[in-house]
Amino acid sequence: TPQARRYYGETLGFIGVAGGQVTHLLRDILESDLLVVGGVEYQIDGVNDSLPGYGRQIEQTTGNAGSYIQAQIAPGGPLSAALGFRVDRLRIAGTYVYDGRGGGRPVDKTFEVVNPRLSLVGRIGSLASVRVGYASGFRGPQAFDEDFHLSTLSGEARIVQLSPSLEPERSQSITASVDLEDRDVFSAKGATVELFATYLEKPFVVGL
């Protein structure tokens, strides 16, 4: 109905992803095999969100170009190690109108982020394996995302403006796990115990 459209609004959006990956196995490197994986990826997310009842209009485009490479020594061996890096270039461009007024100058910001990762896998006998790993990640600042949209659908209208000093949210994660597996041609049994911890740096906070 016109009244529902006025206060629940209308959202139009598009998402596109393209990329490529190359995998190459090098044999007899340092008396072991070396598996190298590399690739590139580009993601684009555009949205036009209109909420006439609250005078809110958001037009936002997020583009992320990423490249990554990982080298794993002795894949499938009794002790394997993998080291990788991913480099992302994130651009956020948008115009934001609140209460029928402009929300300041249009936003057009670019961030470059490097995220490393490391993992070690070792086998204990024929039934158990131990894995430990470290990885970092990030999330770029946006005035509109899916969580924001869901809150509007539930009846909670939110007006969010980006701080000019806002930086990407970073995460540091550590994991450790033990896998037990016993299988034959007739059955398979297994169990996994996993511990993990994640530390957030510069987490996004919605101020009042």
N, C-alpha and C positions, 0 to 999 in steps of 0.2 A: 504494500500500500504506500501511497505518498508519505504518510506520517512515519511509517517504519523506515522508508528510505532516507527520510530527513535525519533521523536520530541513530539509525544503525549504519547508514552510509552505503557507499558503493566502492568496491576495490577492483581495479583492473591491474593485472601484472603479467610478467613473462619471465621465464628462467631459461637460460641456455648454458650448456656445458660442452666443451670440445677439448680434445687432448690426444696425446699419443705417448706410447711407452716402448722402450727398447730393452730387451734382456739379452745378456751375453754371458756365456760361461767360459772362463779362462782356466785351462787345466795346467797343473804342475807349476803353479805360482807359489814360491816359498814351500815347495813340496806338498802343496794342497791345491784344491780347486777354489776358484774365486768367482762368485756370481755377482755380476754388476747389473743393476737396474737403474735406468734413467728415463725421464720423461718431462713433458710440459703439459700444462692444463690451463684453460681459461674458462672462467665462470662469469656470467652476467645475470644480474637480477634487477629488473625494473618494476616499479609500482607507481600507480596513481590512485591515491586514497582520498575519497571525498566524504566529509561528514558535515553536511550543511547545517544540521541542527546546532552544532557547536562552532560553526565558522572555521572548521579545520580543513585544510587542503594540503596534501603532501604529494610531491612528485620527486621520486628518488631513484637513482640508478647506482648500483654497486657493481664494479668490475674488478675481478681478481685474476691476475696473471701469475702463475706459479710454475716453478721448475724444481725438479728434485733428482737426487742421485743417491744410490745406496750400494755399498759393497759388502757382501757376505762371504766370509772365508769358511771353508769346509762345510758347505751346506749338506745337511744329512749326516754329518760325521758325529763322533762321540762328543766333540766340543766345537761349537760353532759361534762365531761372533759377527755381528752386523753393525755397520756404522753408516749413517745417512744424514743428509741435510736437505732441507726444503727452503727455497727463497720465494717469498710472495711479495707482489706489488699490488696493493689494494688502493683503489680510487673510489671515493664516495662523492657523488655530486647530487645536489637536490635543492629544491625551493620549498619553503615551509610557510604556510599561512595559518595563523591562529586567531580565533575570535574575529575573523574577517579582516585582520590586519596582517601585514607582512611580519614574518618572524625574523627580521634582521636581514643581513646580506645573504645571498645564496651561498650554500656550502659547497666547496670544491676542495677536497683534501686528499692527499696521497700519502700512503705509508709504505715503507719497506720493512719487511720482517724476515729474520732468519731463524729457522727452527731446526735444531739438531735432534737426532735420536740414536740410541745405542741399545743393543740387546745381546745377551749371552744365553746360549742354550747348551746344556750338558746332559748327557744320558748317564743314568746310574743302573748298571745292569741292563737287562732286556725289557724291564717292565716300567721303569720310572724315568722321568726327565724333569729337569729343573730349569726354569726360565726366569731371568731377571732383566729388567729393562728400564730405560729412561727416555722420556720424550717431552718436548715442549710444544705448545700450541698458542694460538691467538684467536681473538675475535675482534673485528673492527667495529668502531662506533657507528651506530645507525639510529636515526630517529624513528624508523619503522622497521619492525621485524615480525615474525610470525607470533611470538608471545604477545607483542603489543596488539596485534590484530585480534587474537583470541580474547584478550581482556575486553576489547570493545564489543565483541559478539556476546559476551556474557553480561553486558549492560554497564560495564565500567568504562566510561569515556575518559581517556587519558590524553593530556596535552604535554608532549615531550619536546624540549628544545635541546640541541646539542651545545655543550659548553665549547667555546673556542679553544680551550686548552686540553680537550679530551684526547687521550692516546689509546691505542689498542689495548685490550685486556689480554694479559699473558698468563699462561698456565705452565707449571712444572709438575710432571707426573712421574712417579716411580711405581713399578709393579714387580711382584715376585710370585711365582706359582710353581706348584708341584703337580705333575700329571702322572697318574698311574693307569696303565692299560694292559689288559690281558685278552688276547683274541686268538681264535683258531678258525678253521673253515666253517664251524657250526655256530659260534657265538662270539660275542665281544663284550667285555666288561671294562669299565673305566671310572675314574674319579679324579676330580681336580680341586685343589685347594689354592686359593688366590688371595693375595693381600695387595692393596694399592693405596696410594695417598696422592692427593693433588693439592698444590699450593697455587693460589691465584694472586697475581700482581696487578695492581691498579684495576680492581674489579669495578664494573659499571654500577653506579648507584643512582637511583631516581630521587632527586631532591624535591623538596616541597617549595 
